[in-house]
Amino acid sequence: MNSLIRSTARCLRSGATVCLLRPADGPARAASARFLCEAADLQKDLGELVKKDKVVVFMKGTPAQPMCGFSNAVVQILRMHGVDRYASYNVLEDEELREGVKVFSNWPTIPQVYFNGEFVGGCDILLQMHQNGDLVEELKKLDIRSALLDAEKESK
């Protein structure tokens, strides 16, 4: 990420309209300085978005109408824990957001879940946390009481 910003700044200072990027692990690629600026702005915006709410989900569709099974599973897990208030962003509405969030998190798939600005993982990680009880503990750190704790008391 920092190398992207440094490359963009270097390109803009030089007045170049096209820059040559050399990632450490791959071949050099050409990119327009405008695109690099937009990409850097998107990464900054994503950093701010994930910090605005305690729970943030980038998903396909909306909580009311998930458009893939994995996004639906994340919504259902959060619902089981009584997490009704969270920010959700439909990546199907914006291709730049869809690709940008993958770069931001360094995670290749959607959905993506964030707690207090920190990347938690995708559907598989959230499901694992739900199954082993870690999700209850993580929600507690966010001052969110899991509804499963109340359901457990009622069943006794």
N, C-alpha and C positions, 0 to 999 in steps of 0.2 A: 504494500500500500504506500509506504513512504517513498519507495523508489518510483512509483507512478507519479506521485506529487512532484518529486524532484525533477523527473523527466519532463513533466508538463511545464513546470516553471522555467526550466532550461530552454525548452522549445519556444515558449512565449517571449522570453527575453531576447532570444536570437531572431525573433520575427519570422520563424519558419512556419510554413503552413502544413508541412508534413514532417513528422519526426520518426526516427528509427528507434524502436524499442528493442533492447536485448535482455529478455528475461534470463535469469541465471540458469534455468533448466530447459531452455528451448531456443529455437531459432529466432533471429531478429524479425520483427514485424513492423510494418509502417502503420502509423495512425495519425490522424489529423490532430493538430493542437487543440482545435475546438472540441473534438470528441474527448480528448484527454481531460480538458477542463470540465466538460459536462460529467465525465465519469468521476472525477475527483469531487465535484459538487454533489453528485448522487451519493457517494460514499459518506460524505459529511452529513447529508440529509438523513441517510439511513442511521447513522450514529445518533442523531438527535431523535429520530422516530422511535428507536428501540428504548430510549430513556424516558420518553414522555409518559408511559404507562407502566404499571407494575408487571403486567403480562401483555406480551405482543405476539401475534401470530401472523406470519406470512403464509397464505394458503391459496389453494385453487378454489375459487368460489367465496362464499360468505358463510358465517356460522349458521345462518338460516337456510342456506342452500349450498352445501359443499359440493364441489364439482369433481372430486376424486375420493376414493376410499380412504386414502391416508389422511387427507384433510378432514374427512368425516370422523375418522377415529380420534384425531386430536380434539375435535369439538366435543365428541362424546365423553372422552376422558375428562376434559375440563368440566363438562356439565355434571358428570358423576361426582366430582369433588365440589360442586356448587360454585365454580368459578364462572360467573355470568358476565362480569364486567372486565372486558379486556379489549385491547385494540386489535383489529384484524384488518389485513390488507390483501385484497384480491389481486394476485399476481397475473391473473389471466387478462386483466384490464390494461396492463402496462408491461410490455415486453422488456423495457429498460429496467423496471423494478424487478421483474422476474430474474433477469440475468444479474443485475446489480446486487441483489441480496445474496446470491450464491457466491459472488466474489467477496462481499462484505464479511460473510461468515466463514468463508472457505469450506462450505458444505454444499455438495452438488445437487441436493434434492429439496423439493418443497413437499410438505410444509416445514416451516422453521419456527421454533418457539424461543422466546426470550423472556427472562425474568429479570426485572430491574436492570435492563440494559445488557445483560449477559446472555450469550447464546447458550441455550440448554441442549438443543438437538432437534431432531425430526420426530416423526411418528414413532419409530422404533425405540428411540431413547425415552420418550415420554411414556410409552407403554411399559417399558422395563421399569421405569421409576414408579409407575402406578402399581405394578405387580409386586415390587419388592418393598414398597412403603416409603421410598425416598421422596416421592412426590408430596406426600402429606407433610414431611419435614421441610421441604423446600417452600411449600406454600406458607407454612408457619413463619418462615423467615421473612415473608412478604406481608405478614400480618393478615393472612387469609386463612381462615379456619376451614379445613376440609369438611364437606358435608358427610363424608364417609365416617368421620369420628362420631357424629351425631347418630348416624344410622346404626353404627356399632353399638352405641349405648342403648338405643331403643330395642335392639334385638336381644338384649340380655335380660 
